[in-house]
Amino acid sequence: MNIIDNLKWRYAVKKFDSNKELSANQLTLLKEAFNLTATSYGLQPLKLVVVKNKKIQEQLVPFSWNQPQVLQVSHLLVICVQEKFTTEEVQNYFNLVQKIRNTPNEVLNPFKEFLTAEIEKKTQEELFVWNTNQAYIAMGNLLTVCANLEIDSCPMEGFNPEKYDEILNLKAHNLKSVLVLPVGFRAKDDYMKDLAKVRKEVAETVIEIS
């Protein structure tokens, strides 16, 4: 299938086949795709928590508006942002730039000073909102990659982040959950499986200025 056919094939799965699992290679591709997601200034303020533990997934169902997909899937992906985001992340980023590109300090320092000042002038609440917005970019990227790999998914905002954080012990990692993505394979009897995709015409959603 080409990319458009893949995106037409994708839908938010309501019932997964609990007997089918992602291969190790498929999971690796999703993790690498997440890591390659574009982020503001390249700072990568996101973490992906991969859950494959039925007991834990079962605990999470009541805090996911009782959506059964959370338990049915092969893997549950939880996109998280850092609870506290500091200028140390800027320093770590530029250390990595130097390691990979061997860029001299005199080239990097002006940009590093700019980014440090930008982080320092924002509150933790502002930084959390900023980083959460980037989590949606990661979600979109993962949805597209899943479609290309013919892996089914169901993006979720409907869950209790505080309870997820508690059950997954995210605070110990300085993380807060912001989005959930069950991934696996659609069940043959999912009522949504054969329904036509409902979308507006492209002419209604795209404005061209030339």
PEQUI-V638359 format. One line per field, one symbol per residue. phi: phi as a letter, one per 30 degrees, with the letter a starting at -180 (. if undefined). psi: psi as a letter, one per 20 degrees, with the letter a starting at -180 (. if undefined). burial: + if it has 16 or more other C-alpha atoms within 10 Angstrom, else -. A space follows every 50 residues. Layout:
phi=???
psi=???
burial=???
This chain:
phi=.dedddddddaddcbcddccbddedddddddddedcedbeiidhdcbccc cbadddedddedcbhhddeecdddbcccdbbddbbbddddddddddeddd chddedddeedddddedddddcdddddddeddeddddddddddddeddch cdaadbcdaceddeeddchdedchbbdbbbbdblbdddcdddecdddcbd deddcbccbb
psi=qrhghghhhqrophpqoiipqqrhggggggghgghjppqpjjimjqqppo pmohgghhhhghjkkkoihhhhrgqopopqrpgpprihhgghghhhgggg ikpqhhhhgghghghghgghiqrhgghggghhhhhhggggghggggghjl pqrnppinrohghghghjlhhijlqpqhqpnpqcpqqhjpiigjqqpoqr qhhhipppp.
burial=-----++-+++++++++---++----+-+++-++--+++---+++++++- +--+--+--++-++--+++++++++++++++++-+----++-+++----- -----------+--++--+-------++--++-++--++-++++++++-+ ++++++--+-+-+++--+-+----+++++++++++++----++------- ----------
